[in-house]
Amino acid sequence: MVRLPLAAETDVRAATTAPASRLRPQVRDGARIVVVEDNEDSRELICELLAGEGYNCHTAATGPAGLALVNELRPDIVILDLGLPEVDGFEVARRIRRDPRHDGACLIALTGYGQSSDRAAAKEAGFDEHLVKPVQPEQLLRLLSDLKQPRGASPTGSIAASTGAAAAAVTATARPT
C-alpha cells in the first residue's frame, strides 16, 4: 500500500493561478540553451550532446558569466549547476526570474544536490525542473522532448525526480557541484 499526502489547499490555488509560462515552459525545435556548469568536462559533454540533438547550445563556467550569457542570448532553456563558484545557481535562478526578458525561459537544475530540502530551495528559486547528477543522457533528452509537447500534454511535472547512478552518465563526478 502506498500513501501519498494531499497538497494543502493554498498550494493547489497557487499552482492553478500561476502564469502559464511558470506552470509548464514549452520549448521549440532548435531551442537556444545555456549550460552553466563549473566542471569543464561535464559542461562540454552536455553541450555536445544537446548540439547533436539540434539544440543551439552555449556554455559558461561561473554564475556571473552564465548570467551575462543569459542576458545576452535570452535562451529558451538554462541548465544550471547549483554549486557554482562566485554566485551559486540558486541566486542565478532568482536573478533570471526577476528579469521580465526571461519570463518564458525554462530553468533546469542539474546538480549533485538531491535532498528534498535542495529540491524545495530550487523550486523556491524559480527552477522548473531538478535533475540529480549523474544524469542519464536519455533522461535529459526525454525531459527536453517532453517540454516540446503542447501545454497540457503529458508533462514531466515540476521539479522532476532523477534516478541517478548509472553507468552511462553525462557526468561521473562524485562530488556535489
C-alpha positions in Angstrom: 0.0 0.0 0.0 1.3 3.4 -0.9 0.0 6.5 0.9 0.5 10.0 -0.6 -0.2 13.2 1.3 -2.7 15.6 -0.2 -1.5 19.1 -1.2 -2.6 21.9 1.1 -5.5 23.9 -0.4 -3.2 27.0 -0.6 -0.7 25.1 -2.6 -3.3 24.0 -5.1 -4.6 27.5 -5.5 -1.1 28.9 -6.1 -0.4 26.3 -8.7 -3.6 27.0 -10.6 -3.2 30.8 -10.6 0.4 30.9 -11.7 1.1 32.3 -15.2 1.1 29.6 -17.9 4.8 30.1 -18.6 5.5 29.1 -15.0 3.2 26.2 -15.0 4.8 24.5 -17.9 7.5 26.0 -20.0 7.4 24.9 -23.6 10.5 24.8 -25.9 10.7 24.5 -29.6 13.0 22.6 -32.0 16.4 24.2 -32.2 15.9 25.9 -28.9 18.7 28.1 -27.6 20.2 26.5 -24.4 22.7 27.9 -21.9 24.6 25.4 -19.8 26.2 26.9 -16.6 28.5 24.3 -15.1 31.9 24.7 -13.4 33.2 21.3 -14.4 34.6 21.8 -17.8 34.3 18.1 -19.0 30.6 17.9 -17.9 29.8 21.3 -19.4 31.3 20.4 -22.8 29.8 16.9 -22.8 26.3 18.2 -22.1 26.6 20.9 -24.8 27.9 18.3 -27.3 25.0 16.0 -26.5 22.5 18.8 -26.9 24.1 20.2 -30.1 23.9 16.7 -31.6 20.2 16.7 -31.0 19.8 20.0 -32.8 19.8 22.5 -29.9 21.7 25.7 -30.1 24.0 25.3 -27.0 26.2 27.8 -25.3 28.2 27.4 -22.0 29.6 29.3 -19.1 31.7 28.2 -16.1 30.5 30.6 -13.3 27.4 32.2 -12.1 28.2 35.8 -13.3 29.4 34.5 -16.7 26.2 32.4 -17.0 24.0 35.4 -16.1 25.8 37.6 -18.6 25.3 34.9 -21.3 21.6 34.5 -20.4 21.1 38.3 -20.6 22.9 38.4 -24.0 21.3 35.4 -25.7 17.9 35.3 -24.0 17.8 31.4 -24.2 14.7 29.2 -24.1 16.4 26.9 -21.6 19.0 27.4 -18.9 20.6 24.3 -17.4 22.3 25.4 -14.1 24.5 23.7 -11.7 23.6 24.8 -8.1 27.1 24.7 -6.6 28.7 27.3 -8.9 31.7 29.4 -7.9 31.2 33.2 -7.2 27.4 33.2 -7.4 25.6 29.9 -6.9 22.9 28.5 -9.1 20.1 29.4 -6.7 21.0 33.1 -6.9 21.5 33.0 -10.7 17.9 31.5 -11.0 16.4 34.2 -8.7 18.1 36.9 -10.9 16.8 35.3 -14.1 13.3 35.1 -12.7 13.3 38.8 -11.6 14.1 39.9 -15.2 11.0 40.1 -17.3 13.0 39.5 -20.5 13.3 35.8 -19.4 9.7 35.2 -18.4 9.3 32.2 -20.8 12.7 30.6 -20.0 12.8 27.1 -18.6 15.3 26.7 -15.7 16.6 23.2 -15.1 18.8 22.4 -12.1 21.4 19.8 -12.9 23.3 19.2 -9.7 24.7 16.8 -7.1 22.3 18.4 -4.6 19.4 16.0 -4.4 17.9 16.2 -0.9 14.3 17.2 -0.6 15.5 20.5 1.0 17.6 21.1 -2.1 14.6 20.4 -4.4 12.4 22.8 -2.3 15.1 25.5 -2.4 15.4 25.1 -6.2 11.7 25.3 -6.7 11.6 28.5 -4.5 14.5 30.0 -6.5 12.4 29.5 -9.7 13.6 26.3 -11.2 11.1 24.4 -13.3 12.9 21.0 -13.1 15.6 19.4 -10.9 17.9 16.6 -12.2 20.5 15.0 -9.9 24.0 14.1 -11.2 25.0 11.8 -12.6 22.1 12.1 -15.1 21.5 9.6 -17.9 21.8 11.4 -21.3 18.4 9.8 -22.2 16.8 11.3 -19.1 17.9 14.8 -20.0 16.8 14.4 -23.7 13.5 12.9 -22.6 12.9 15.9 -20.3 13.7 18.3 -23.2 11.5 16.3 -25.5 8.6 16.5 -23.0 9.0 20.2 -22.9 8.4 20.4 -26.6 4.9 18.9 -26.2 1.9 21.3 -26.3 0.9 22.6 -22.9 -1.2 20.1 -21.0 0.1 17.1 -23.0 1.9 14.6 -20.7 4.1 16.9 -18.7 7.1 15.6 -16.7 6.0 17.6 -13.7 7.7 20.4 -11.9 11.0 19.5 -10.2 11.4 16.1 -11.8 12.9 13.3 -9.9 16.1 11.7 -11.0 17.1 8.0 -10.9 20.7 8.9 -10.6 23.6 6.4 -10.6 24.0 4.6 -13.8 27.0 3.5 -15.9 26.5 5.7 -19.0 26.0 9.1 -17.3 26.5 12.6 -18.7 28.8 13.3 -15.8 30.6 10.9 -13.5 31.7 13.5 -10.8 31.2 12.1 -7.4 31.4 15.4 -5.5 28.3 17.6 -5.4 28.7 20.7 -7.6 
